[in-house]
Amino acid sequence: MAVTERKSAGERREQILEAALAEFAAHGLEGGSTEAIAKAVGISQPYVFRLFGTKKELFMATIERCMLGTLEMFRTASAGLQGEEALHAIGDAYVERLAADPTYLHSQMQAYAASDDPQIREVVRKGYGELVEYVERVSGQPPLRVSHFFAKGMLLNVMASMDLLGADEGWAQRLIEGCREDV
């Protein structure tokens, strides 16, 4: 008989959030399976509900985790920088993340798609607002520049969703180049 290592509720919670991030990124709130999440962690499905209450609450916790992870990536990329240098560093780090690990991208896209639910929308708005406020603080740029920065980020999200970041099509290359240029 195999012996399973006992973990604290906090450790299990972290494992569940990691598995849920991947599951919901791939399948969204409606298609995501708490059974698959539990199986990925090696626990029972009722234990998932014991820690998170409902599937929707687990989904919202993964949105918080995704947005916080993105904010931490922004902070790390821009450490010690200000102004345009900070924006360029954040933008470069974001493009690298999109290319290297699509989980956060897909999680964000699923979060936006589920924002017709008022509770989910509130979590998404809070997380996105924290990203905007951080970029405003670190860059010191006016609203027009900050909004263009985020508009480019959303265009990159759409392009990454279509797997166009390394595409050969001329129009895709031109859009990517446009995202790299200053506003």
N, C-alpha and C positions, 0 to 999 in steps of 0.2 A: 504494500500500500504506500503510495506516494505521500510524503508529508508536505503540506502547503505552508509556506511561511506566513505567519500571522502579521498583519499590518494594522496600523491604527486607522481609525475612520478618516483622519486627515490625509494619510498616505493613499488610502483607497479612493478618496474623493479626487485627489490629483490624478490618479490613474484613470478614473472614470472620465474626468474632464478631457484628458488627452485622447482617449478612445472616442469620446463623444464629438470632439472637435473634428476628427477625421470622418466619423460616420455622418454627422450632419453636414459637413462640407461636401461630401459625396452625394448625399440623398435628401438634404433639407429636413425641415421639421416633420413634414407629413410622411416622407419616405424613410426617414431615419428609424432605425430599429433599436429599442432599448435592449432587446434580447441580444443583438449583435454586439452592442457595447459591453454588456455584462460578460458575454463569451470572450471578447477580446481581453478583458481584464481578469477573467478566471473567477468570476463571482456569480451569484444568483441574480436574476433580474429583480426580485423583490428587494434585494439590498440596494440596488440602484435607486429604487423609489424611496427606500428608507432614508437615504442620504439627500435626495433632491426633491422629493415630494411628487412631482409630476414630470412628464416628458417635456412639457413646455418650460418648466422651471430649469430643467437640465439644459435645454436649448438656450435659454436666456443666459445661464451661467457660462456656456461656451462662447456666446457672443461677447460677454464681458471679458473673458479670457483672451479672445481673439483681438479685441480692441486694445486691451492692456498690453498684449504682446506687440502690437503694432506701435503703440506709444513708446514702449521700451526700446524698440528698434529705432524709432525717431530720436530718442534721447541719446542712445549709444552712438548713432551715426553723427549727431551734431555736437557731441561733447566738446566743449571748449571753443565752439564756433558761434558766429552770429551773422546776421544779415544774409546776403546772397550765398555766402559760403555755407551756412547752415542749411539753406534750402537745397543747394546742389548736393550736399552730403546726404541729406534725407532722401532726396529723389533718387540718387544713385543706389542707396541701400534698399530702397523700396523696389526698384527695378531688379536688383539682385535677388531679393526675396521672391518676387513674382516668378523669376526664371528658375530658381533653385527649389522652391517649395510652394506648390500651388495650393496647399491646404488653407493657408490664411486667406488667400484670394477667394477660393471657393466658399469658405466660411462667411466672408464678408458679403459675397453675392447672395448667399442663401439668407443671410440676415436681412439684407435690403428687400429681398423678395417676400419675406415673412412680415414685413413692417406694416401690413394692413391690420395686424393685431395691435391694439393700443398698448398693451404691456410690452410686447416685443419692440414696438416702435420707440417707446420710451428708453429702453436699454440701448438701442442702436443710436438714438439721438444723443444720449449722454456720452457714449463712447466716442462718437464722431465729433461731438463738441469738444471733448478733451483733446482730440487730435488737432482741431482747428486752433484752440486756445494756445496749445503748446507752440504750434508753428507761428502764430502771431507773436508770442513772447520771444521766442528764440530768433526770429528773423527781424522783428521790428518793422516789418513791411506794412504798407497801407492795405486796406481791404481789397482793392482791385488786384494787387499782386498775390495776396493770399488766396483769393478766389480762383485766380488763374492757375496757381500751383495745384490746388485741389481738383480743378477741372482737368488738368493734365493727368493727375493721378487716376481719376475716374476713367478717362480715355484709355490709359494704360491697363486698367482693370478689364475693361471691355475687350481690348486687344488681346490681353493674356488669356481671357476666357475663351477666345477663339483660336488660341495657340498661334498668334501672329507675331510674337516678339522676335522670333528668328525666321520669319517668313521671307520668301524670295519675291513675293509680289511687290511690284514697284510702289503701288499705292500704300501698302502697309509700311514699307521702308520709309516713305515720305512722311507718314504720320508719326512714326517713331522718331525720325530726325526732327520733326517739328516739336515733339515733346522735349527734346534735348536742348532746343534753342531757348534763349532767354525771352521773356515776355516783353 
